[in-house]
Amino acid sequence: MNDRDLHIVDVIRALREGEVVTYGDIATDAGYPKLSRLVGRILATTEEELPWWRVVNSVGRLVPGHEREQTALLKAEGVTVSEGRVRRARVGRFNRPKQRS
């Protein structure tokens, strides 16, 4: 793994419980704002133990083919997931107040 990829892995590894961010957020935080697809490739191919379930696409969609597992992992961390998307998280891009009924 090159230095760029290692830096991206470090950013992913630093995600906290209940924090949900996008591939683009990771790329930007790592200093490579145009490389969100690289973040996805790293997550899909690395043998590193990373909190992959805390990373979603720009509209909150879960990883195709892993929705059930990702939903369970996120809900265990207090994240609200419905219809295959993150709706609310305690930390990160999807941190929004609960809507009143």
GISULPE-V44658 format. One record per run of one state. SS is the DSSP state (@ for helix, = for strand, . for the rest). FROM is the first residue (numbers start at 0). TO is the last residue. If there is no record, write none. Layout:
SS & FROM & TO
SS & FROM & TO
This chain:
. & 0 & 1
@ & 2 & 12
. & 13 & 17
= & 18 & 21
@ & 22 & 29
. & 30 & 34
@ & 35 & 44
. & 45 & 50
@ & 51 & 53
= & 54 & 55
. & 56 & 59
= & 60 & 60
. & 61 & 65
@ & 66 & 75
. & 76 & 78
= & 79 & 81
. & 82 & 83
= & 84 & 87
. & 88 & 89
= & 90 & 91
. & 92 & 100
